[in-house]
Amino acid sequence: MLIRQKQRLFGLFFILLGAAFTAWCWYTALHTGYFYPRASMIFPACIILGAGLIIFPGYKEERIARGEDISQLNGIKLITLRWWVILIIALIASATNYFLLSSI
């Protein structure tokens, strides 16, 4: 249970960090006419990943809860379908934010 609470706290930190820097990107783009492309893509993804950490257990914990043997799995093979969907949504949010900022 302690691990889950740490994940949620880390997720909240990720959301706050992502939201603050996404707002900063928009502020600089609107007031100076310039924005940092990498930051405009990274921080919206942080918001989505943080929300995923708050709502769902981590991919490793999800597999363990299902009773799966993870001893042979490592890296990308550990990621579950749910977390692949979250990653895709995060990439879409990043691309959308970059597209919107670059069209200003």
C-alpha positions in Angstrom: 0.0 0.0 0.0 2.9 2.3 0.7 4.2 1.9 -2.8 0.8 2.9 -4.2 0.8 6.0 -2.1 4.2 7.0 -3.3 3.1 6.4 -6.9 0.1 8.7 -6.4 2.3 11.4 -4.8 4.8 11.1 -7.6 1.8 11.3 -10.1 0.6 14.5 -8.4 4.1 16.0 -8.6 4.2 15.1 -12.3 0.9 16.7 -13.0 1.9 19.9 -11.1 5.3 20.0 -12.9 3.8 19.4 -16.3 1.0 21.9 -15.8 3.4 24.6 -14.5 5.8 24.3 -17.4 3.1 23.9 -20.0 1.6 27.2 -18.8 5.1 28.7 -18.8 5.5 27.6 -22.5 2.2 29.2 -23.4 3.0 32.4 -21.5 6.4 32.8 -23.3 4.8 32.0 -26.7 2.1 34.5 -26.2 4.2 37.3 -24.7 7.6 36.9 -26.4 6.6 35.0 -29.5 9.0 32.2 -28.8 8.6 28.8 -27.1 10.9 25.9 -26.5 9.8 23.0 -28.7 11.1 20.2 -26.5 9.4 21.7 -23.4 6.2 22.1 -25.3 6.2 18.3 -26.0 7.6 16.9 -22.8 5.5 18.7 -20.2 2.0 17.9 -21.5 3.0 14.3 -21.5 4.0 14.6 -17.9 0.4 15.7 -17.1 -1.0 12.6 -18.8 1.5 10.2 -17.2 1.0 11.8 -13.8 -2.8 11.3 -14.1 -2.2 7.7 -15.1 -0.1 7.1 -12.0 -2.8 8.6 -9.8 -5.6 6.6 -11.4 -4.0 3.3 -12.2 -1.3 1.1 -10.6 2.1 1.0 -12.2 2.5 -1.5 -15.0 4.7 -3.8 -13.0 2.3 -3.8 -10.0 -0.6 -4.5 -12.4 1.1 -7.6 -13.8 2.0 -8.8 -10.3 -1.6 -8.3 -9.1 -2.8 -10.4 -12.0 -0.5 -13.2 -10.9 1.8 -13.0 -13.9 5.4 -14.2 -13.6 7.5 -11.1 -14.4 10.8 -12.8 -13.8 11.5 -13.2 -17.5 10.1 -9.8 -18.5 12.1 -6.6 -18.5 12.0 -3.2 -20.0 9.4 -2.6 -22.6 8.0 -6.1 -22.3 6.7 -5.2 -18.8 4.4 -2.5 -20.1 0.7 -3.5 -20.2 -1.9 -2.5 -22.7 -3.4 0.0 -20.4 -0.1 1.8 -20.1 0.5 1.7 -23.8 -2.8 3.5 -24.2 -1.7 6.1 -21.7 1.6 6.6 -23.5 -0.2 7.1 -26.8 -2.6 9.6 -25.3 0.5 11.4 -23.8 2.1 11.5 -27.2 -1.1 12.9 -28.8 -1.3 15.6 -26.1 2.3 16.5 -26.7 1.9 16.7 -30.5 -1.3 18.7 -30.1 0.3 21.2 -27.8 3.3 21.6 -30.1 1.1 22.1 -33.1 -1.0 24.7 -31.3 2.0 26.6 -30.1 3.7 26.5 -33.5 0.6 27.9 -35.1 0.6 31.1 -33.0 
